Amino acid sequence: MVQLDSKAAVVDTPKPAVAYAVQEQPLGTTRHIRIVCIGAGVSGLNLIRTLRRSLTDYEVVVYEKNTDVGGTWLENRYPGCRCDVPSHSYQFSWRPKKDWPNFFSGAEEIREYLCRVCDEEGMRDSIRVLHQVTAAQWNEKDGQWELVIRNLETGEDFRDYATFLVNGSGILNDWKWPDVEGLDAFQGTLIHTARWPADFDHSGKTIAVIGNGSAGIQVLPELQPGAEKLYHIIRTPTWVLPPRIKAWEAMGQAGDVLKTIQMDEEENFSEETIAKFQSDPEFYRQFVKKVEVEVNNAFPVVLAESKIQAFARGEVTKYMTAMLHGNETLCRTLIPDFPLGCRRMTPGHGYLAALTKPNVEVRKAGIRRFIPEGIELDTGEVLKVDAIICATGFDTSFCPRFPIIGRNGNLQDQWKASTPQAYMSCAVAGLPNYFTFLGPNAPIGHGSVVTLAEHIAQYITAAIRKCQTQGIRSLAPSQAAVDDYAAHVAAFMPRTTWAARGRSWFKSGREDGPVTALHPGSRIHFFHMLAEWRGEDWELGYVPPGRFGYLGNGFSVRELEEGVDSTWYLDQ
């Protein structure tokens, strides 16, 4: 593998060797740039589209390690996998889909939607599948990123470069096995939900499902009916939400429009409703906007000690108790004693009901080790099983999978040694011309990441355009700005239940500790925060002849380019 130097010296932005000289170009002239994006999921596709609408004189390539676009919706194909955000919120605002079959779409439907958007928008020319970025280093002298790319088909490495590097690889992407002894000792079928084998038949088998995050909650009721015996092993209880449609109909702002929607018990839309979505644009628009309002309104529930938190906790407790048929053992095991929101709140279609079935047993225990015939718990009990399903999630440490070497060394080393910190989740101190989707303290748990990606793409693209047209060679948030933002995050989080004691991937799997995975505010708060670019928070370097070289020869492209309205200001 090609190696990059993790201790490269920092070189100051080159100064012009001669006296200041006027550039013979009009104000607004663009500099040609090359943009590399990592990942062709929701974020990567959004970036391609936003760049096309906002920039000229650029080239972009998206490197995707998988065989196709889709990101997490390509990788996660376990039975029951679906989005817990309403379908009509989990779509590009610029590419509405009016024939979603279900209120909450399945993984395959979302993947097909993303592939269709990619094909119909002609994006595949910009995407290289089965290509993985394995190293990145900032070259101060040349003002660009030097990259190492691995062709996963051939195994060969090659070099590339980028004026701007954008990381759209996502947070729930790097799946992991449980950290237990004897992982290779088990002689049955071992499966991770993020690598589900298409030919696995669970019928008649004794199965252990490890984990009660969203994947465990979704896959268990799919396996229960056909399994001979099913053991569900959990460490921490979790809040399982009642059907949100009923709550929104009764109390939410979407109540009126939801009452006009026809759905069956599985929340599938009727043919009549889908036809109305397609034939009545205003009805469809109002439905989408009302659903989006409900998604946005979820934030007050996680405010600690609030009345709405107390009310919601009481209602969810009643729901879980009823679904568990009041079974004291199950209620004591499964209903948390921590507040709503400490862990991700997950709707569980059929999950609680499945736990009451005679072929299901719940074990709240740690795992001592895997053994050839199954699992030994830390209680000493041995569970003999045919298959182990690991719904054990992902590496949510934010530590990059590959070295990203900037002005201060390797980001991997920095974020292993201390809490990951980013500027408004989008950029990192010491990494010039580097942006990320859903970095530390992004609103990953606040609702649809599709809408989030649109706003982040617009923010990134605006910064890139500023560099491209104003002679900015490099930009990175200052360490002082990142420190100040981190101080705000740390001071705010105790106001929320996210910071309450309890094991959560919001805190990198710890009981206590800093909340690294969530934004300190609502979705609207995040959108508002990104609406303006704060130049005072950034360190800029310029191409020669310097800060005002971009002013050029005294003319503007607004008066010289053919077809441009040079009196636009009279229309404002």
Secondary structure, DSSP 8 states (H G I E B T S, - for coil): -----TT---------SSS----SS-BT----EEEEEE--SHHHHHHHHHHHHH--SEEEEEEESSSSS-THHHH---TT-B-SS-TTTSS-TTS--S--SBSS-BHHHHHHHHHHHHHHTT-GGGEEETEEEEEEEEETTTTEEEEEEEETTT--EEEEEESEEEE---STTSB-----BTTTT--SEEEEGGG--TT---TT-EEEEE--SHHHHHHHHHHTTT-SEEEEEESS---EE--HHHHHHHHSTTHHHHTT--B-TT-BB-HHHHHHHHH-HHHHHHHHHHHHHHHHTTGGGGBTT-HHHHHHHHHHHHHHHHHTTT-HHHHHHHS-SS-TTSS--EE-TTHHHHHTSTTEEEEE--EEEEETTEEEETTS-EEE-SEEEE---B--S---SS-EEETTEEHHHHHHHS----BTTTB-TT-TTEEESS-TT--TTSS-HHHHHHHHHHHHHHHHHHHHHTTEEEEEE-HHHHHHHHHHHHHHGGGBGGGSSS-BGGGTTBSSS---SS-SS-HHHHHHHTTS--GGGEEEEE-TT-TTGGGTTS-BHHHHSTT--TTGGGG-
